[in-house]
Amino acid sequence: MTSQTKAADAPGTRDRVVRAASLLMQRQGYAGTGIKQIAQEARATLGSVYHFFPGGKQELAVAAIQHGDREFAEALSEALGAHDDPAEALTALCRTLADGLSASDWADGCPVTTTALGTAGRAPDIQAAAAEAFARWRELVEQKLRASGIGAHDARDLAHTVISTLEGAELAAQVSRSERPLTAAAHHLGRLLSLYR
């Protein structure tokens, strides 16, 4: 690649700041992450962080959650699209989540959940961004379940169960430093879905 192409592919300052915030909040939570640390991680000045996020840390946390939302929605869509059987898709997704957690030494859980939990009841914008993320993920699962022959009402409820189970299993895997919660979740979600098909 030419240096001009590399420069075009390099993330801009705002994008670097959002990615840094997402990663740090994913690992340390909202309260444990400071603006100065985000700026250092992003190789940006404090002035540039506040330029892009005049609302400060809360505005940046919303952007970080939206970034995490897009990343997980992409992984979820990829897994769901790669398999006709939703149970196989969820097994593949749980394998991907377990591999990612293990590769990060169990530090990189869900950035949406980690950030939102640290602000529960105190930051409505952050809570709203997290709620939108969960709704988007449920929608993707619901569409897959309906396409596999599950009725609309059951698909909607099952999508809630799938996303809640995945979130809980990922957190349990992170805390226990074991992939077992995710593999068990995949196995039992598969059995549950088979009852409806």
DOZA-91048 format. One record per residue (C-alpha): residue number from 0; residue in one letter; z, x, y. Coordinates in nm, 4 decimals, padded with zeros to 6 digits. Layout:
+-----+------+----------+----------+----------+
! seq ! type !        Z !        X !        Y !
+-----+------+----------+----------+----------+
! NUM !    A !        Z !        X !        Y !
...
+-----+------+----------+----------+----------+
% end
This chain:
+-----+------+----------+----------+----------+
! seq ! type !        Z !        X !        Y !
+-----+------+----------+----------+----------+
!   0 !    M !  00.0000 !  00.0000 !  00.0000 !
!   1 !    T ! -00.0622 !  00.1121 !  00.3537 !
!   2 !    S !  00.2292 !  00.1438 !  00.5918 !
!   3 !    Q !  00.0916 ! -00.1592 !  00.7784 !
!   4 !    T !  00.0981 ! -00.3673 !  00.4566 !
!   5 !    K !  00.4497 ! -00.2486 !  00.3766 !
!   6 !    A !  00.5645 ! -00.3468 !  00.7251 !
!   7 !    A !  00.4095 ! -00.6932 !  00.6816 !
!   8 !    D !  00.5877 ! -00.7370 !  00.3460 !
!   9 !    A !  00.9242 ! -00.6125 !  00.4737 !
!  10 !    P !  01.1653 ! -00.8936 !  00.5544 !
!  11 !    G !  01.2257 ! -00.9522 !  00.9239 !
!  12 !    T !  01.5677 ! -00.9167 !  01.0830 !
!  13 !    R !  01.6542 ! -01.2845 !  01.0554 !
!  14 !    D !  01.5592 ! -01.2916 !  00.6880 !
!  15 !    R !  01.7613 ! -00.9757 !  00.6179 !
!  16 !    V !  02.0636 ! -01.1277 !  00.7913 !
!  17 !    V !  02.0369 ! -01.4504 !  00.5892 !
!  18 !    R !  01.9970 ! -01.2621 !  00.2610 !
!  19 !    A !  02.2915 ! -01.0370 !  00.3411 !
!  20 !    A !  02.5081 ! -01.3369 !  00.4336 !
!  21 !    S !  02.4086 ! -01.5179 !  00.1157 !
!  22 !    L !  02.4897 ! -01.2196 ! -00.1048 !
!  23 !    L !  02.8195 ! -01.1398 !  00.0657 !
!  24 !    M !  02.9395 ! -01.5003 !  00.0718 !
!  25 !    Q !  02.8322 ! -01.5343 ! -00.2900 !
!  26 !    R !  03.0571 ! -01.2416 ! -00.3816 !
!  27 !    Q !  03.3415 ! -01.2747 ! -00.1310 !
!  28 !    G !  03.3374 ! -01.6350 ! -00.0198 !
!  29 !    Y !  03.3125 ! -01.7650 !  00.3339 !
!  30 !    A !  03.6562 ! -01.6522 !  00.4529 !
!  31 !    G !  03.6196 ! -01.3049 !  00.3030 !
!  32 !    T !  03.2905 ! -01.2318 !  00.4781 !
!  33 !    G !  03.2725 ! -01.1230 !  00.8410 !
!  34 !    I !  02.9841 ! -01.1168 !  01.0861 !
!  35 !    K !  03.0190 ! -00.7390 !  01.1335 !
!  36 !    Q !  02.9915 ! -00.6824 !  00.7587 !
!  37 !    I !  02.6845 ! -00.9076 !  00.7414 !
!  38 !    A !  02.5224 ! -00.7131 !  01.0264 !
!  39 !    Q !  02.5938 ! -00.3812 !  00.8534 !
!  40 !    E !  02.4607 ! -00.5045 !  00.5190 !
!  41 !    A !  02.1460 ! -00.6384 !  00.6895 !
!  42 !    R !  02.0957 ! -00.3188 !  00.8932 !
!  43 !    A !  02.1031 ! -00.5309 !  01.2074 !
!  44 !    T !  02.2973 ! -00.5244 !  01.5325 !
!  45 !    L !  02.5670 ! -00.7805 !  01.6095 !
!  46 !    G !  02.3555 ! -00.8849 !  01.9054 !
!  47 !    S !  02.0598 ! -00.9664 !  01.6832 !
!  48 !    V !  02.2805 ! -01.1671 !  01.4450 !
!  49 !    Y !  02.4068 ! -01.3788 !  01.7358 !
!  50 !    H !  02.0541 ! -01.4006 !  01.8760 !
!  51 !    F !  01.9333 ! -01.5700 !  01.5588 !
!  52 !    F !  02.2592 ! -01.7558 !  01.4937 !
!  53 !    P !  02.4213 ! -01.8460 !  01.8272 !
!  54 !    G !  02.6490 ! -02.0855 !  01.6379 !
!  55 !    G !  02.8076 ! -01.7851 !  01.4693 !
!  56 !    K !  02.9357 ! -01.7656 !  01.1166 !
!  57 !    Q !  02.9140 ! -02.1375 !  01.0383 !
!  58 !    E !  02.5494 ! -02.1569 !  01.1400 !
!  59 !    L !  02.4799 ! -01.8443 !  00.9374 !
!  60 !    A !  02.6624 ! -01.9911 !  00.6356 !
!  61 !    V !  02.4369 ! -02.2986 !  00.6507 !
!  62 !    A !  02.1300 ! -02.0718 !  00.6486 !
!  63 !    A !  02.2795 ! -01.8720 !  00.3592 !
!  64 !    I !  02.3361 ! -02.1904 !  00.1590 !
!  65 !    Q !  01.9800 ! -02.3038 !  00.2292 !
!  66 !    H !  01.8578 ! -01.9648 !  00.1075 !
!  67 !    G !  02.0644 ! -01.9964 ! -00.2126 !
!  68 !    D !  01.9372 ! -02.3511 ! -00.2549 !
!  69 !    R !  01.5744 ! -02.2360 ! -00.2430 !
!  70 !    E !  01.6370 ! -01.9483 ! -00.4832 !
!  71 !    F !  01.8062 ! -02.1659 ! -00.7435 !
!  72 !    A !  01.5559 ! -02.4503 ! -00.7015 !
!  73 !    E !  01.2807 ! -02.1980 ! -00.7719 !
!  74 !    A !  01.4540 ! -02.0694 ! -01.0878 !
!  75 !    L !  01.5265 ! -02.4254 ! -01.2002 !
!  76 !    S !  01.1665 ! -02.5370 ! -01.1388 !
!  77 !    E !  01.0355 ! -02.2357 ! -01.3270 !
!  78 !    A !  01.2572 ! -02.3047 ! -01.6288 !
!  79 !    L !  01.1803 ! -02.6770 ! -01.6300 !
!  80 !    G !  00.8079 ! -02.6131 ! -01.5951 !
!  81 !    A !  00.7942 ! -02.3579 ! -01.8751 !
!  82 !    H !  00.9185 ! -02.5946 ! -02.1473 !
!  83 !    D !  00.8183 ! -02.9475 ! -02.2457 !
!  84 !    D !  01.1631 ! -03.0118 ! -02.3917 !
!  85 !    P !  01.4324 ! -03.0328 ! -02.1205 !
!  86 !    A !  01.6930 ! -02.8965 ! -02.3641 !
!  87 !    E !  01.4830 ! -02.5840 ! -02.4218 !
!  88 !    A !  01.4372 ! -02.5487 ! -02.0466 !
!  89 !    L !  01.8132 ! -02.5644 ! -01.9874 !
!  90 !    T !  01.8763 ! -02.3127 ! -02.2645 !
!  91 !    A !  01.6296 ! -02.0737 ! -02.0996 !
!  92 !    L !  01.7887 ! -02.1321 ! -01.7586 !
!  93 !    C !  02.1393 ! -02.0653 ! -01.8925 !
!  94 !    R !  02.0107 ! -01.7431 ! -02.0474 !
!  95 !    T !  01.8680 ! -01.6395 ! -01.7092 !
!  96 !    L !  02.1949 ! -01.7249 ! -01.5315 !
!  97 !    A !  02.3995 ! -01.5336 ! -01.7903 !
!  98 !    D !  02.1710 ! -01.2299 ! -01.7648 !
!  99 !    G !  02.1938 ! -01.2340 ! -01.3854 !
! 100 !    L !  02.5717 ! -01.2600 ! -01.3886 !
! 101 !    S !  02.6058 ! -00.9811 ! -01.6420 !
! 102 !    A !  02.3655 ! -00.7558 ! -01.4505 !
! 103 !    S !  02.5770 ! -00.8045 ! -01.1343 !
! 104 !    D !  02.8955 ! -00.7180 ! -01.3258 !
! 105 !    W !  02.9896 ! -01.0869 ! -01.2999 !
! 106 !    A !  02.9959 ! -01.0762 ! -00.9177 !
! 107 !    D !  02.6932 ! -01.2918 ! -00.8277 !
! 108 !    G !  02.7793 ! -01.6545 ! -00.8975 !
! 109 !    C !  02.6365 ! -01.9524 ! -00.7148 !
! 110 !    P !  02.6141 ! -01.8767 ! -00.3407 !
! 111 !    V !  02.6098 ! -02.2463 ! -00.2546 !
! 112 !    T !  02.9290 ! -02.3316 ! -00.4403 !
! 113 !    T !  03.1178 ! -02.0177 ! -00.3399 !
! 114 !    T !  03.0410 ! -02.0634 !  00.0283 !
! 115 !    A !  03.1025 ! -02.4385 !  00.0347 !
! 116 !    L !  03.4346 ! -02.4213 ! -00.1509 !
! 117 !    G !  03.5741 ! -02.1829 !  00.1080 !
! 118 !    T !  03.5112 ! -02.4356 !  00.3830 !
! 119 !    A !  03.5916 ! -02.7651 !  00.2099 !
! 120 !    G !  03.7028 ! -03.0251 !  00.4625 !
! 121 !    R !  03.6675 ! -02.7876 !  00.7585 !
! 122 !    A !  03.2962 ! -02.7354 !  00.8145 !
! 123 !    P !  03.0861 ! -03.0521 !  00.7867 !
! 124 !    D !  02.7547 ! -02.8696 !  00.8438 !
! 125 !    I !  02.8234 ! -02.6338 !  00.5536 !
! 126 !    Q !  02.9314 ! -02.9220 !  00.3299 !
! 127 !    A !  02.6160 ! -03.1155 !  00.4223 !
! 128 !    A !  02.3925 ! -02.8165 !  00.3390 !
! 129 !    A !  02.5642 ! -02.7783 !  00.0013 !
! 130 !    A !  02.5311 ! -03.1507 ! -00.0704 !
! 131 !    E !  02.1579 ! -03.1307 !  00.0085 !
! 132 !    A !  02.1219 ! -02.8372 ! -00.2305 !
! 133 !    F !  02.2923 ! -03.0207 ! -00.5152 !
! 134 !    A !  02.0809 ! -03.3311 ! -00.4461 !
! 135 !    R !  01.7607 ! -03.1255 ! -00.4579 !
! 136 !    W !  01.8591 ! -02.9658 ! -00.7903 !
! 137 !    R !  01.9515 ! -03.3040 ! -00.9392 !
! 138 !    E !  01.6151 ! -03.4406 ! -00.8268 !
! 139 !    L !  01.4325 ! -03.1625 ! -01.0116 !
! 140 !    V !  01.6301 ! -03.2291 ! -01.3298 !
! 141 !    E !  01.5887 ! -03.6059 ! -01.2966 !
! 142 !    Q !  01.2108 ! -03.5721 ! -01.2658 !
! 143 !    K !  01.1989 ! -03.3582 ! -01.5797 !
! 144 !    L !  01.4153 ! -03.6008 ! -01.7741 !
! 145 !    R !  01.2043 ! -03.8983 ! -01.6689 !
! 146 !    A !  00.8874 ! -03.7127 ! -01.7640 !
! 147 !    S !  01.0380 ! -03.6526 ! -02.1091 !
! 148 !    G !  01.0833 ! -04.0259 ! -02.1662 !
! 149 !    I !  01.4372 ! -04.0902 ! -02.0439 !
! 150 !    G !  01.4788 ! -04.4045 ! -01.8336 !
! 151 !    A !  01.5324 ! -04.3813 ! -01.4586 !
! 152 !    H !  01.9002 ! -04.4873 ! -01.4517 !
! 153 !    D !  02.0003 ! -04.2599 ! -01.7396 !
! 154 !    A !  01.7936 ! -03.9716 ! -01.5990 !
! 155 !    R !  01.9707 ! -03.9991 ! -01.2642 !
! 156 !    D !  02.3177 ! -03.9955 ! -01.4225 !
! 157 !    L !  02.2246 ! -03.7196 ! -01.6662 !
! 158 !    A !  02.0920 ! -03.5068 ! -01.3795 !
! 159 !    H !  02.4389 ! -03.5264 ! -01.2202 !
! 160 !    T !  02.5927 ! -03.4212 ! -01.5514 !
! 161 !    V !  02.3493 ! -03.1329 ! -01.5985 !
! 162 !    I !  02.4017 ! -02.9828 ! -01.2523 !
! 163 !    S !  02.7795 ! -03.0301 ! -01.2632 !
! 164 !    T !  02.7941 ! -02.8694 ! -01.6072 !
! 165 !    L !  02.5771 ! -02.5759 ! -01.5029 !
! 166 !    E !  02.7882 ! -02.5142 ! -01.1919 !
! 167 !    G !  03.1115 ! -02.5282 ! -01.3891 !
! 168 !    A !  02.9765 ! -02.3117 ! -01.6703 !
! 169 !    E !  02.8507 ! -02.0496 ! -01.4264 !
! 170 !    L !  03.1898 ! -02.0330 ! -01.2560 !
! 171 !    A !  03.3711 ! -02.0149 ! -01.5923 !
! 172 !    A !  03.1358 ! -01.7385 ! -01.7087 !
! 173 !    Q !  03.2021 ! -01.5440 ! -01.3911 !
! 174 !    V !  03.5804 ! -01.5778 ! -01.4200 !
! 175 !    S !  03.5913 ! -01.4971 ! -01.7919 !
! 176 !    R !  03.3230 ! -01.2270 ! -01.7631 !
! 177 !    S !  03.1497 ! -01.3821 ! -02.0595 !
! 178 !    E !  02.8213 ! -01.5623 ! -02.1157 !
! 179 !    R !  02.9860 ! -01.7979 ! -02.3632 !
! 180 !    P !  03.0515 ! -02.0827 ! -02.1152 !
! 181 !    L !  02.6807 ! -02.0878 ! -02.0281 !
! 182 !    T !  02.5565 ! -02.0686 ! -02.3863 !
! 183 !    A !  02.8005 ! -02.3430 ! -02.4888 !
! 184 !    A !  02.6894 ! -02.5574 ! -02.1939 !
! 185 !    A !  02.3239 ! -02.5174 ! -02.2899 !
! 186 !    H !  02.3958 ! -02.6096 ! -02.6525 !
! 187 !    H !  02.5934 ! -02.9222 ! -02.5720 !
! 188 !    L !  02.3669 ! -03.0380 ! -02.2891 !
! 189 !    G !  02.0810 ! -03.0143 ! -02.5374 !
! 190 !    R !  02.2712 ! -03.2316 ! -02.7850 !
! 191 !    L !  02.3543 ! -03.4810 ! -02.5115 !
! 192 !    L !  01.9946 ! -03.5084 ! -02.3943 !
! 193 !    S !  01.8724 ! -03.5590 ! -02.7504 !
! 194 !    L !  02.0776 ! -03.8814 ! -02.7666 !
! 195 !    Y !  01.8626 ! -04.0282 ! -02.4892 !
! 196 !    R !  01.5183 ! -03.9267 ! -02.6169 !
+-----+------+----------+----------+----------+
% end
